[in-house]
Amino acid sequence: MMNHINSYGRKKLNDRSPHAVFSFLHDTDTLQKLDAECIPNNAIILHPKLLKK
């Protein structure tokens, strides 16, 4: 769920995603340790059905 939310571009970040900004500021090892993955724009789901098991 968080990977989908953090892969979505934000206006405040100049249409960059929080994931992209974090990967620019920190090394990719940190993202791997957090198990963070960037979801492609056409695959992002921001709908309550994402929460269903």
mmJSON file of the N, C-alpha and C atoms, coordinates in Angstrom:
{"data_MODEL":{"atom_site":{
"group_PDB":["ATOM","ATOM","ATOM","ATOM","ATOM","ATOM","ATOM","ATOM","ATOM","ATOM","ATOM","ATOM","ATOM","ATOM","ATOM","ATOM","ATOM","ATOM","ATOM","ATOM","ATOM","ATOM","ATOM","ATOM","ATOM","ATOM","ATOM","ATOM","ATOM","ATOM","ATOM","ATOM","ATOM","ATOM","ATOM","ATOM","ATOM","ATOM","ATOM","ATOM","ATOM","ATOM","ATOM","ATOM","ATOM","ATOM","ATOM","ATOM","ATOM","ATOM","ATOM","ATOM","ATOM","ATOM","ATOM","ATOM","ATOM","ATOM","ATOM","ATOM","ATOM","ATOM","ATOM","ATOM","ATOM","ATOM","ATOM","ATOM","ATOM","ATOM","ATOM","ATOM","ATOM","ATOM","ATOM","ATOM","ATOM","ATOM","ATOM","ATOM","ATOM","ATOM","ATOM","ATOM","ATOM","ATOM","ATOM","ATOM","ATOM","ATOM","ATOM","ATOM","ATOM","ATOM","ATOM","ATOM","ATOM","ATOM","ATOM","ATOM","ATOM","ATOM","ATOM","ATOM","ATOM","ATOM","ATOM","ATOM","ATOM","ATOM","ATOM","ATOM","ATOM","ATOM","ATOM","ATOM","ATOM","ATOM","ATOM","ATOM","ATOM","ATOM","ATOM","ATOM","ATOM","ATOM","ATOM","ATOM","ATOM","ATOM","ATOM","ATOM","ATOM","ATOM","ATOM","ATOM","ATOM","ATOM","ATOM","ATOM","ATOM","ATOM","ATOM","ATOM","ATOM","ATOM","ATOM","ATOM","ATOM","ATOM","ATOM","ATOM","ATOM","ATOM","ATOM","ATOM","ATOM","ATOM","ATOM"],
"id":[1,2,3,4,5,6,7,8,9,10,11,12,13,14,15,16,17,18,19,20,21,22,23,24,25,26,27,28,29,30,31,32,33,34,35,36,37,38,39,40,41,42,43,44,45,46,47,48,49,50,51,52,53,54,55,56,57,58,59,60,61,62,63,64,65,66,67,68,69,70,71,72,73,74,75,76,77,78,79,80,81,82,83,84,85,86,87,88,89,90,91,92,93,94,95,96,97,98,99,100,101,102,103,104,105,106,107,108,109,110,111,112,113,114,115,116,117,118,119,120,121,122,123,124,125,126,127,128,129,130,131,132,133,134,135,136,137,138,139,140,141,142,143,144,145,146,147,148,149,150,151,152,153,154,155,156,157,158,159],
"type_symbol":["N","C","C","N","C","C","N","C","C","N","C","C","N","C","C","N","C","C","N","C","C","N","C","C","N","C","C","N","C","C","N","C","C","N","C","C","N","C","C","N","C","C","N","C","C","N","C","C","N","C","C","N","C","C","N","C","C","N","C","C","N","C","C","N","C","C","N","C","C","N","C","C","N","C","C","N","C","C","N","C","C","N","C","C","N","C","C","N","C","C","N","C","C","N","C","C","N","C","C","N","C","C","N","C","C","N","C","C","N","C","C","N","C","C","N","C","C","N","C","C","N","C","C","N","C","C","N","C","C","N","C","C","N","C","C","N","C","C","N","C","C","N","C","C","N","C","C","N","C","C","N","C","C","N","C","C","N","C","C"],
"label_atom_id":["N","CA","C","N","CA","C","N","CA","C","N","CA","C","N","CA","C","N","CA","C","N","CA","C","N","CA","C","N","CA","C","N","CA","C","N","CA","C","N","CA","C","N","CA","C","N","CA","C","N","CA","C","N","CA","C","N","CA","C","N","CA","C","N","CA","C","N","CA","C","N","CA","C","N","CA","C","N","CA","C","N","CA","C","N","CA","C","N","CA","C","N","CA","C","N","CA","C","N","CA","C","N","CA","C","N","CA","C","N","CA","C","N","CA","C","N","CA","C","N","CA","C","N","CA","C","N","CA","C","N","CA","C","N","CA","C","N","CA","C","N","CA","C","N","CA","C","N","CA","C","N","CA","C","N","CA","C","N","CA","C","N","CA","C","N","CA","C","N","CA","C","N","CA","C","N","CA","C","N","CA","C","N","CA","C"],
"label_alt_id":[null,null,null,null,null,null,null,null,null,null,null,null,null,null,null,null,null,null,null,null,null,null,null,null,null,null,null,null,null,null,null,null,null,null,null,null,null,null,null,null,null,null,null,null,null,null,null,null,null,null,null,null,null,null,null,null,null,null,null,null,null,null,null,null,null,null,null,null,null,null,null,null,null,null,null,null,null,null,null,null,null,null,null,null,null,null,null,null,null,null,null,null,null,null,null,null,null,null,null,null,null,null,null,null,null,null,null,null,null,null,null,null,null,null,null,null,null,null,null,null,null,null,null,null,null,null,null,null,null,null,null,null,null,null,null,null,null,null,null,null,null,null,null,null,null,null,null,null,null,null,null,null,null,null,null,null,null,null,null],
"label_comp_id":["MET","MET","MET","MET","MET","MET","ASN","ASN","ASN","HIS","HIS","HIS","ILE","ILE","ILE","ASN","ASN","ASN","SER","SER","SER","TYR","TYR","TYR","GLY","GLY","GLY","ARG","ARG","ARG","LYS","LYS","LYS","LYS","LYS","LYS","LEU","LEU","LEU","ASN","ASN","ASN","ASP","ASP","ASP","ARG","ARG","ARG","SER","SER","SER","PRO","PRO","PRO","HIS","HIS","HIS","ALA","ALA","ALA","VAL","VAL","VAL","PHE","PHE","PHE","SER","SER","SER","PHE","PHE","PHE","LEU","LEU","LEU","HIS","HIS","HIS","ASP","ASP","ASP","THR","THR","THR","ASP","ASP","ASP","THR","THR","THR","LEU","LEU","LEU","GLN","GLN","GLN","LYS","LYS","LYS","LEU","LEU","LEU","ASP","ASP","ASP","ALA","ALA","ALA","GLU","GLU","GLU","CYS","CYS","CYS","ILE","ILE","ILE","PRO","PRO","PRO","ASN","ASN","ASN","ASN","ASN","ASN","ALA","ALA","ALA","ILE","ILE","ILE","ILE","ILE","ILE","LEU","LEU","LEU","HIS","HIS","HIS","PRO","PRO","PRO","LYS","LYS","LYS","LEU","LEU","LEU","LEU","LEU","LEU","LYS","LYS","LYS","LYS","LYS","LYS"],
"label_asym_id":["A","A","A","A","A","A","A","A","A","A","A","A","A","A","A","A","A","A","A","A","A","A","A","A","A","A","A","A","A","A","A","A","A","A","A","A","A","A","A","A","A","A","A","A","A","A","A","A","A","A","A","A","A","A","A","A","A","A","A","A","A","A","A","A","A","A","A","A","A","A","A","A","A","A","A","A","A","A","A","A","A","A","A","A","A","A","A","A","A","A","A","A","A","A","A","A","A","A","A","A","A","A","A","A","A","A","A","A","A","A","A","A","A","A","A","A","A","A","A","A","A","A","A","A","A","A","A","A","A","A","A","A","A","A","A","A","A","A","A","A","A","A","A","A","A","A","A","A","A","A","A","A","A","A","A","A","A","A","A"],
"label_entity_id":["1","1","1","1","1","1","1","1","1","1","1","1","1","1","1","1","1","1","1","1","1","1","1","1","1","1","1","1","1","1","1","1","1","1","1","1","1","1","1","1","1","1","1","1","1","1","1","1","1","1","1","1","1","1","1","1","1","1","1","1","1","1","1","1","1","1","1","1","1","1","1","1","1","1","1","1","1","1","1","1","1","1","1","1","1","1","1","1","1","1","1","1","1","1","1","1","1","1","1","1","1","1","1","1","1","1","1","1","1","1","1","1","1","1","1","1","1","1","1","1","1","1","1","1","1","1","1","1","1","1","1","1","1","1","1","1","1","1","1","1","1","1","1","1","1","1","1","1","1","1","1","1","1","1","1","1","1","1","1"],
"label_seq_id":[1,1,1,2,2,2,3,3,3,4,4,4,5,5,5,6,6,6,7,7,7,8,8,8,9,9,9,10,10,10,11,11,11,12,12,12,13,13,13,14,14,14,15,15,15,16,16,16,17,17,17,18,18,18,19,19,19,20,20,20,21,21,21,22,22,22,23,23,23,24,24,24,25,25,25,26,26,26,27,27,27,28,28,28,29,29,29,30,30,30,31,31,31,32,32,32,33,33,33,34,34,34,35,35,35,36,36,36,37,37,37,38,38,38,39,39,39,40,40,40,41,41,41,42,42,42,43,43,43,44,44,44,45,45,45,46,46,46,47,47,47,48,48,48,49,49,49,50,50,50,51,51,51,52,52,52,53,53,53],
"pdbx_PDB_ins_code":[null,null,null,null,null,null,null,null,null,null,null,null,null,null,null,null,null,null,null,null,null,null,null,null,null,null,null,null,null,null,null,null,null,null,null,null,null,null,null,null,null,null,null,null,null,null,null,null,null,null,null,null,null,null,null,null,null,null,null,null,null,null,null,null,null,null,null,null,null,null,null,null,null,null,null,null,null,null,null,null,null,null,null,null,null,null,null,null,null,null,null,null,null,null,null,null,null,null,null,null,null,null,null,null,null,null,null,null,null,null,null,null,null,null,null,null,null,null,null,null,null,null,null,null,null,null,null,null,null,null,null,null,null,null,null,null,null,null,null,null,null,null,null,null,null,null,null,null,null,null,null,null,null,null,null,null,null,null,null],
"Cartn_x":[0.834,0.0,0.88,1.876,2.714,3.542,3.932,4.666,3.814,2.531,1.635,1.497,1.31,1.148,2.416,3.568,4.825,5.353,4.725,5.115,4.32,3.299,2.433,3.095,3.202,3.818,3.025,3.732,3.106,3.439,2.462,2.651,3.73,3.706,4.687,6.116,6.265,7.585,7.909,7.289,7.463,7.105,5.977,5.445,6.354,7.247,8.06,7.39,7.682,7.126,8.024,7.463,8.303,9.407,9.104,10.101,11.277,10.993,12.057,12.896,12.263,12.993,13.876,13.323,14.1,15.298,15.089,16.196,17.261,16.885,17.855,18.687,18.041,18.718,19.495,19.085,19.705,20.111,20.89,21.337,20.243,20.395,19.375,19.375,20.489,20.52,19.465,19.266,18.261,16.869,16.573,15.269,15.082,16.132,16.04,15.795,16.445,16.245,14.817,14.232,12.856,11.843,12.339,11.503,10.599,11.157,10.409,10.674,9.615,9.744,8.886,9.383,8.644,7.67,6.415,5.373,5.251,5.242,5.075,3.75,3.743,2.559,1.291,1.394,0.188,-0.292,0.456,0.072,-0.285,-0.21,-0.516,-2.01,-2.336,-3.729,-3.916,-4.757,-5.077,-6.58,-6.974,-8.37,-8.483,-9.555,-9.695,-9.557,-9.785,-9.656,-8.222,-7.258,-5.87,-5.708,-6.582,-6.509,-7.099,-7.913,-8.555,-7.534,-7.748,-6.839,-7.256],
"Cartn_y":[-1.187,0.0,1.253,1.287,2.485,2.698,1.636,1.795,2.503,2.199,2.862,4.354,4.644,6.038,6.834,6.257,6.982,7.022,6.321,6.369,7.408,7.96,8.952,10.329,10.997,12.324,13.378,14.284,15.35,16.711,17.591,18.941,19.672,19.478,20.137,19.675,18.526,17.985,18.133,19.128,19.36,18.119,17.529,16.34,15.117,15.134,13.956,13.194,11.926,11.109,11.196,10.961,10.899,9.838,8.752,7.71,8.253,8.988,9.541,10.562,11.403,12.405,11.711,10.716,9.993,9.298,8.677,7.976,8.952,10.185,11.207,11.651,11.795,12.303,11.226,9.973,8.882,7.783,6.86,5.778,4.723,3.932,2.931,1.783,1.599,0.55,0.813,2.068,2.419,2.043,2.322,1.96,0.44,-0.299,-1.756,-2.266,-1.667,-2.077,-1.781,-0.718,-0.363,-1.144,-1.964,-2.734,-1.812,-0.661,0.324,0.083,0.073,-0.131,0.898,1.39,2.387,1.666,2.037,1.459,2.338,1.752,2.557,3.329,4.5,5.373,4.668,3.831,3.179,2.016,1.68,0.576,1.037,2.344,2.861,2.732,2.187,2.035,2.871,3.887,4.714,4.597,3.412,3.108,2.178,2.269,1.412,-0.094,-0.519,-1.942,-2.438,-1.509,-1.863,-2.414,-2.014,-2.444,-3.811,-4.308,-5.604,-6.724,-7.752,-8.912,-9.896],
"Cartn_z":[0.0,0.0,0.0,0.879,0.977,-0.283,-0.96,-2.211,-3.256,-3.29,-4.237,-3.892,-2.61,-2.179,-2.428,-2.117,-2.259,-3.692,-4.604,-6.016,-6.795,-6.177,-6.828,-6.785,-7.922,-8.004,-7.246,-6.604,-5.815,-6.397,-6.405,-6.919,-6.107,-4.776,-3.902,-4.173,-4.789,-5.102,-6.588,-7.229,-8.674,-9.492,-9.141,-9.802,-9.682,-8.713,-8.411,-7.278,-7.205,-6.129,-4.9,-3.717,-2.52,-2.658,-3.337,-3.563,-4.377,-5.437,-6.282,-5.517,-4.717,-3.934,-2.895,-2.21,-1.206,-1.845,-3.001,-3.659,-4.149,-4.448,-4.843,-3.641,-2.476,-1.281,-0.519,-0.628,0.115,-0.855,-0.359,-1.234,-1.426,-2.458,-2.773,-1.772,-1.046,-0.012,1.055,1.4,2.407,1.915,0.661,0.094,0.101,-0.187,-0.178,1.236,2.214,3.604,4.063,3.534,3.869,3.034,2.122,1.201,0.381,0.011,-0.785,-2.263,-3.026,-4.464,-5.177,-6.299,-7.075,-8.008,-7.918,-8.764,-10.011,-11.204,-12.428,-12.403,-13.029,-13.015,-13.473,-14.475,-15.003,-14.128,-13.068,-12.185,-10.772,-10.514,-9.179,-8.914,-7.739,-7.329,-6.069,-6.136,-4.977,-4.716,-4.307,-4.106,-2.898,-2.127,-0.949,-1.235,-2.468,-2.773,-2.586,-2.54,-2.282,-0.864,0.046,1.44,1.688,0.771,0.938,0.835,1.637,1.619,0.587],
"occupancy":[1.0,1.0,1.0,1.0,1.0,1.0,1.0,1.0,1.0,1.0,1.0,1.0,1.0,1.0,1.0,1.0,1.0,1.0,1.0,1.0,1.0,1.0,1.0,1.0,1.0,1.0,1.0,1.0,1.0,1.0,1.0,1.0,1.0,1.0,1.0,1.0,1.0,1.0,1.0,1.0,1.0,1.0,1.0,1.0,1.0,1.0,1.0,1.0,1.0,1.0,1.0,1.0,1.0,1.0,1.0,1.0,1.0,1.0,1.0,1.0,1.0,1.0,1.0,1.0,1.0,1.0,1.0,1.0,1.0,1.0,1.0,1.0,1.0,1.0,1.0,1.0,1.0,1.0,1.0,1.0,1.0,1.0,1.0,1.0,1.0,1.0,1.0,1.0,1.0,1.0,1.0,1.0,1.0,1.0,1.0,1.0,1.0,1.0,1.0,1.0,1.0,1.0,1.0,1.0,1.0,1.0,1.0,1.0,1.0,1.0,1.0,1.0,1.0,1.0,1.0,1.0,1.0,1.0,1.0,1.0,1.0,1.0,1.0,1.0,1.0,1.0,1.0,1.0,1.0,1.0,1.0,1.0,1.0,1.0,1.0,1.0,1.0,1.0,1.0,1.0,1.0,1.0,1.0,1.0,1.0,1.0,1.0,1.0,1.0,1.0,1.0,1.0,1.0,1.0,1.0,1.0,1.0,1.0,1.0],
"B_iso_or_equiv":[0.0,0.0,0.0,0.0,0.0,0.0,0.0,0.0,0.0,0.0,0.0,0.0,0.0,0.0,0.0,0.0,0.0,0.0,0.0,0.0,0.0,0.0,0.0,0.0,0.0,0.0,0.0,0.0,0.0,0.0,0.0,0.0,0.0,0.0,0.0,0.0,0.0,0.0,0.0,0.0,0.0,0.0,0.0,0.0,0.0,0.0,0.0,0.0,0.0,0.0,0.0,0.0,0.0,0.0,0.0,0.0,0.0,0.0,0.0,0.0,0.0,0.0,0.0,0.0,0.0,0.0,0.0,0.0,0.0,0.0,0.0,0.0,0.0,0.0,0.0,0.0,0.0,0.0,0.0,0.0,0.0,0.0,0.0,0.0,0.0,0.0,0.0,0.0,0.0,0.0,0.0,0.0,0.0,0.0,0.0,0.0,0.0,0.0,0.0,0.0,0.0,0.0,0.0,0.0,0.0,0.0,0.0,0.0,0.0,0.0,0.0,0.0,0.0,0.0,0.0,0.0,0.0,0.0,0.0,0.0,0.0,0.0,0.0,0.0,0.0,0.0,0.0,0.0,0.0,0.0,0.0,0.0,0.0,0.0,0.0,0.0,0.0,0.0,0.0,0.0,0.0,0.0,0.0,0.0,0.0,0.0,0.0,0.0,0.0,0.0,0.0,0.0,0.0,0.0,0.0,0.0,0.0,0.0,0.0],
"pdbx_formal_charge":[null,null,null,null,null,null,null,null,null,null,null,null,null,null,null,null,null,null,null,null,null,null,null,null,null,null,null,null,null,null,null,null,null,null,null,null,null,null,null,null,null,null,null,null,null,null,null,null,null,null,null,null,null,null,null,null,null,null,null,null,null,null,null,null,null,null,null,null,null,null,null,null,null,null,null,null,null,null,null,null,null,null,null,null,null,null,null,null,null,null,null,null,null,null,null,null,null,null,null,null,null,null,null,null,null,null,null,null,null,null,null,null,null,null,null,null,null,null,null,null,null,null,null,null,null,null,null,null,null,null,null,null,null,null,null,null,null,null,null,null,null,null,null,null,null,null,null,null,null,null,null,null,null,null,null,null,null,null,null],
"auth_seq_id":[1,1,1,2,2,2,3,3,3,4,4,4,5,5,5,6,6,6,7,7,7,8,8,8,9,9,9,10,10,10,11,11,11,12,12,12,13,13,13,14,14,14,15,15,15,16,16,16,17,17,17,18,18,18,19,19,19,20,20,20,21,21,21,22,22,22,23,23,23,24,24,24,25,25,25,26,26,26,27,27,27,28,28,28,29,29,29,30,30,30,31,31,31,32,32,32,33,33,33,34,34,34,35,35,35,36,36,36,37,37,37,38,38,38,39,39,39,40,40,40,41,41,41,42,42,42,43,43,43,44,44,44,45,45,45,46,46,46,47,47,47,48,48,48,49,49,49,50,50,50,51,51,51,52,52,52,53,53,53],
"auth_comp_id":["MET","MET","MET","MET","MET","MET","ASN","ASN","ASN","HIS","HIS","HIS","ILE","ILE","ILE","ASN","ASN","ASN","SER","SER","SER","TYR","TYR","TYR","GLY","GLY","GLY","ARG","ARG","ARG","LYS","LYS","LYS","LYS","LYS","LYS","LEU","LEU","LEU","ASN","ASN","ASN","ASP","ASP","ASP","ARG","ARG","ARG","SER","SER","SER","PRO","PRO","PRO","HIS","HIS","HIS","ALA","ALA","ALA","VAL","VAL","VAL","PHE","PHE","PHE","SER","SER","SER","PHE","PHE","PHE","LEU","LEU","LEU","HIS","HIS","HIS","ASP","ASP","ASP","THR","THR","THR","ASP","ASP","ASP","THR","THR","THR","LEU","LEU","LEU","GLN","GLN","GLN","LYS","LYS","LYS","LEU","LEU","LEU","ASP","ASP","ASP","ALA","ALA","ALA","GLU","GLU","GLU","CYS","CYS","CYS","ILE","ILE","ILE","PRO","PRO","PRO","ASN","ASN","ASN","ASN","ASN","ASN","ALA","ALA","ALA","ILE","ILE","ILE","ILE","ILE","ILE","LEU","LEU","LEU","HIS","HIS","HIS","PRO","PRO","PRO","LYS","LYS","LYS","LEU","LEU","LEU","LEU","LEU","LEU","LYS","LYS","LYS","LYS","LYS","LYS"],
"auth_asym_id":["A","A","A","A","A","A","A","A","A","A","A","A","A","A","A","A","A","A","A","A","A","A","A","A","A","A","A","A","A","A","A","A","A","A","A","A","A","A","A","A","A","A","A","A","A","A","A","A","A","A","A","A","A","A","A","A","A","A","A","A","A","A","A","A","A","A","A","A","A","A","A","A","A","A","A","A","A","A","A","A","A","A","A","A","A","A","A","A","A","A","A","A","A","A","A","A","A","A","A","A","A","A","A","A","A","A","A","A","A","A","A","A","A","A","A","A","A","A","A","A","A","A","A","A","A","A","A","A","A","A","A","A","A","A","A","A","A","A","A","A","A","A","A","A","A","A","A","A","A","A","A","A","A","A","A","A","A","A","A"],
"auth_atom_id":["N","CA","C","N","CA","C","N","CA","C","N","CA","C","N","CA","C","N","CA","C","N","CA","C","N","CA","C","N","CA","C","N","CA","C","N","CA","C","N","CA","C","N","CA","C","N","CA","C","N","CA","C","N","CA","C","N","CA","C","N","CA","C","N","CA","C","N","CA","C","N","CA","C","N","CA","C","N","CA","C","N","CA","C","N","CA","C","N","CA","C","N","CA","C","N","CA","C","N","CA","C","N","CA","C","N","CA","C","N","CA","C","N","CA","C","N","CA","C","N","CA","C","N","CA","C","N","CA","C","N","CA","C","N","CA","C","N","CA","C","N","CA","C","N","CA","C","N","CA","C","N","CA","C","N","CA","C","N","CA","C","N","CA","C","N","CA","C","N","CA","C","N","CA","C","N","CA","C","N","CA","C","N","CA","C"],
"pdbx_PDB_model_num":[1,1,1,1,1,1,1,1,1,1,1,1,1,1,1,1,1,1,1,1,1,1,1,1,1,1,1,1,1,1,1,1,1,1,1,1,1,1,1,1,1,1,1,1,1,1,1,1,1,1,1,1,1,1,1,1,1,1,1,1,1,1,1,1,1,1,1,1,1,1,1,1,1,1,1,1,1,1,1,1,1,1,1,1,1,1,1,1,1,1,1,1,1,1,1,1,1,1,1,1,1,1,1,1,1,1,1,1,1,1,1,1,1,1,1,1,1,1,1,1,1,1,1,1,1,1,1,1,1,1,1,1,1,1,1,1,1,1,1,1,1,1,1,1,1,1,1,1,1,1,1,1,1,1,1,1,1,1,1]
}}}
